[in-house]
Amino acid sequence: MFSKRKLQLFALFFILSAAGAFYMNSSHDLALTQRTMSEVAGGSENGDKAPDFALKNLAGETVELSGFSGEKVMLLFFTTWCHVCAEQWNELDLALSEGLMENINIVAVNLTKEEQSKNNVLQYAESLPSSNVTVLMDEEGAAQEKYKVFGVPTVLLIDEEGIIDSRLHSLTTREDISGKAFFQK
């Protein structure tokens, strides 16, 4: 019925598939980045009311998203180990320096429970190119769960009424920012 060669190929295919699945579910940085780029996050979508949350900032003070009511917000979910997130900071810095985000509050939510340590987040935040960012730590994953964030970076653009204008996955470039109506005055 099955030749020895076909059984060997089937066994090899099974082993490689199992190894690939195991690797993609591991905590290896490259596997996490690959999941970031390939997963489609559902959840709070365009036109939905942005769910409120309260998280601690780097100084330990509680900040609520609803505290930005009446203002535009770029909500950025990130981690310190994400290479694409590092590029995102450079793009935001360029956009800020060119005046493309004058009336936008940048609220960066670190997925702290995905980090090796809270201290890594504090050190990372000190090295950010822009000081015009509110960095919050989602230590329990509450905001991550509310917004169904499965990959980083995930960016949500929230208008003055607290409605999600856009949900963006992966790198949002300076060109993306300059071409989006949301960022126009």
C-alpha positions in Angstrom: 0.0 0.0 0.0 2.6 2.6 1.1 6.1 2.2 -0.1 9.0 2.6 2.4 10.0 5.9 0.6 6.5 7.4 1.0 6.4 6.4 4.7 9.8 8.1 5.2 8.6 11.3 3.5 5.4 11.3 5.5 7.5 10.9 8.7 9.8 13.7 7.7 6.9 16.0 6.9 5.3 15.2 10.3 8.5 15.8 12.2 9.2 19.1 10.4 5.6 20.3 10.9 5.7 19.4 14.6 9.1 21.2 15.0 7.8 24.3 13.2 4.7 24.4 15.3 6.7 24.0 18.5 9.1 26.8 17.4 6.4 29.2 16.5 4.8 28.7 20.0 8.1 29.2 21.8 9.4 32.3 23.5 12.3 32.8 21.1 12.6 36.4 19.9 12.5 35.5 16.2 9.4 33.3 16.7 7.7 36.1 18.6 8.5 38.6 15.9 7.2 36.2 13.2 4.0 35.8 15.1 3.8 39.6 15.3 4.0 39.9 11.5 1.7 37.1 10.7 -1.2 37.2 13.2 -4.2 39.3 12.4 -5.5 40.9 15.6 -9.3 41.3 15.9 -11.0 43.2 18.6 -11.6 46.9 18.8 -12.1 47.9 15.2 -12.7 51.0 13.2 -15.8 52.8 14.3 -15.9 51.2 17.7 -15.8 53.2 21.0 -12.3 52.7 22.3 -12.4 50.7 25.6 -11.1 52.7 28.6 -8.3 51.4 30.8 -6.2 52.5 33.7 -2.5 51.7 33.7 0.6 52.9 35.6 3.0 55.2 33.9 6.8 55.0 34.4 6.5 57.1 37.6 3.9 54.7 39.0 1.0 57.1 38.6 -2.3 55.8 37.2 -3.3 57.1 33.8 -6.7 56.5 32.2 -7.3 56.5 28.5 -10.5 58.5 29.2 -8.2 61.2 30.5 -7.5 62.1 26.9 -11.2 62.7 26.1 -11.7 65.4 23.6 -8.2 64.9 22.1 -6.8 62.7 19.4 -4.7 59.7 20.6 -2.3 57.4 18.8 -2.4 54.3 21.0 0.8 52.2 20.4 1.2 48.7 21.8 4.9 47.7 21.9 7.6 45.5 23.6 11.2 46.2 24.2 12.4 43.1 22.2 10.4 43.9 19.1 12.7 45.0 16.3 9.8 46.5 14.3 8.8 48.5 17.4 12.3 50.0 17.5 11.8 51.2 14.0 8.4 52.5 14.9 10.0 54.9 17.4 12.3 56.3 14.7 9.3 56.8 12.4 7.4 58.6 15.1 10.4 60.8 16.0 10.6 61.8 12.3 6.9 62.6 12.1 7.1 64.6 15.3 10.1 66.6 14.1 8.3 67.4 10.9 5.3 68.7 12.8 3.0 66.0 11.5 1.6 65.1 14.9 1.2 68.4 16.6 -2.3 67.7 18.0 -1.9 64.0 18.7 -1.2 62.5 22.1 1.0 59.4 21.8 0.1 56.8 24.4 2.5 53.9 24.3 1.4 50.8 26.1 4.2 48.3 26.9 3.1 44.7 27.1 5.0 44.3 30.3 3.9 40.7 31.0 5.6 39.8 27.7 8.9 41.3 28.9 11.8 39.6 30.8 11.6 42.3 33.5 10.0 45.6 34.4 13.5 47.1 34.7 14.1 46.4 31.0 11.1 48.5 30.2 12.3 51.4 32.4 15.8 51.3 30.7 14.2 51.1 27.2 11.9 54.0 27.9 14.9 56.2 28.8 16.4 55.5 25.4 13.3 56.5 23.4 14.0 59.2 20.8 11.0 61.3 21.8 10.1 62.5 25.3 6.6 63.6 23.9 5.2 60.1 24.7 3.1 58.8 27.6 4.5 55.3 28.3 2.2 53.0 30.3 3.0 49.5 31.5 0.3 46.8 31.0 1.7 44.5 33.7 -1.4 42.2 33.8 -2.3 42.3 30.1 -5.7 44.1 30.8 -5.3 46.6 27.9 -3.8 44.0 25.7 -6.9 41.8 26.2 -9.4 44.7 25.8 -7.8 45.6 22.5 -7.1 42.0 21.4 -3.5 42.8 20.7 -1.7 39.6 19.5 1.2 41.2 17.7 3.3 44.3 18.1 3.5 47.0 17.1 -0.3 47.5 17.0 -1.4 51.1 16.6 -4.9 52.5 17.1 -5.9 56.0 16.1 -8.6 57.3 18.4 -10.5 60.5 17.5 -11.7 63.3 19.9 -14.9 61.5 20.6 -13.1 58.3 21.6 -14.0 56.4 18.4 -11.3 54.2 16.8 -10.5 55.8 13.4 -8.0 53.1 12.3 -6.3 50.0 13.6 -2.9 49.5 12.1 -0.6 46.4 12.3 3.2 46.4 11.9 5.2 49.5 11.1 3.4 52.8 10.7 5.8 55.0 8.7 6.2 58.8 8.5 4.8 58.5 5.0 1.7 56.7 6.4 1.3 59.4 9.0 1.7 62.3 6.5 -0.9 60.7 4.1 -3.6 59.9 6.7 -6.4 62.4 7.1 -6.5 61.6 10.9 -3.3 63.5 11.4 -4.4 66.6 9.5 -5.5 69.5 11.8 
